[in-house]
Amino acid sequence: SGPRIATVIGRKERVDILLAALLNGMSAGLAFTGKNAALIKAPTLLVEGEHTTTLFRSTMKALANSIPNSQRLIMPNVSHGLHLEEPVEFSRLTLEFLAKH
């Protein structure tokens, strides 16, 4: 059904559907879509590990495409627990981003 959906709806709508499907499980029953992400005004850092799952990588890509003024970084040689696997590097990247904003 994925290819059929892609031919019927546009890219923006596909991003909204992807975000809603991936992030609703993390919310308190409230839908979170690309429209919601587009409302984020603060500079946003999105950090993922090089070896993270395809599902999480898709979520991060959709968020990066929806959040204005976002920056997406991929840390090498780590997976989803990047802040635990490489806490010093994760902290460095985060502090560097915060210093700029």
TATA-V501471 format. One record per residue. N is the residue number from 1. RES is the residue in one small letter. SS is DSSP state (hx for helix, st for strand, lp for the rest). PHI is phi in whole degrees, 0 to 359 (NA if undefined). Layout:
N;RES;SS;PHI, N;RES;SS;PHI
//
This chain:
1;s;lp;NA, 2;g;hx;302, 3;p;hx;299, 4;r;hx;295, 5;i;hx;299, 6;a;hx;299, 7;t;hx;277, 8;v;hx;269, 9;i;lp;245, 10;g;lp;276, 11;r;hx;300, 12;k;hx;300, 13;e;hx;295, 14;r;hx;295, 15;v;hx;297, 16;d;hx;300, 17;i;hx;296, 18;l;hx;298, 19;l;hx;299, 20;a;hx;300, 21;a;hx;294, 22;l;hx;279, 23;l;hx;261, 24;n;hx;297, 25;g;hx;294, 26;m;hx;267, 27;s;lp;266, 28;a;lp;268, 29;g;lp;86, 30;l;lp;261, 31;a;lp;288, 32;f;lp;235, 33;t;lp;238, 34;g;hx;300, 35;k;hx;296, 36;n;hx;295, 37;a;hx;298, 38;a;hx;294, 39;l;lp;276, 40;i;lp;293, 41;k;lp;263, 42;a;lp;286, 43;p;lp;305, 44;t;st;233, 45;l;st;259, 46;l;st;246, 47;v;st;242, 48;e;st;224, 49;g;st;272, 50;e;lp;304, 51;h;lp;255, 52;t;lp;288, 53;t;lp;289, 54;t;hx;300, 55;l;hx;299, 56;f;hx;292, 57;r;hx;299, 58;s;hx;296, 59;t;hx;297, 60;m;hx;297, 61;k;hx;296, 62;a;hx;296, 63;l;hx;296, 64;a;hx;299, 65;n;hx;285, 66;s;hx;259, 67;i;lp;274, 68;p;lp;293, 69;n;lp;60, 70;s;st;258, 71;q;st;232, 72;r;st;252, 73;l;st;240, 74;i;st;243, 75;m;st;278, 76;p;lp;287, 77;n;lp;64, 78;v;lp;226, 79;s;lp;247, 80;h;lp;293, 81;g;lp;270, 82;l;hx;303, 83;h;hx;290, 84;l;hx;266, 85;e;hx;286, 86;e;lp;224, 87;p;hx;298, 88;v;hx;292, 89;e;hx;293, 90;f;hx;300, 91;s;hx;296, 92;r;hx;299, 93;l;hx;298, 94;t;hx;294, 95;l;hx;295, 96;e;hx;297, 97;f;hx;297, 98;l;hx;297, 99;a;hx;296, 100;k;hx;282, 101;h;lp;240
//
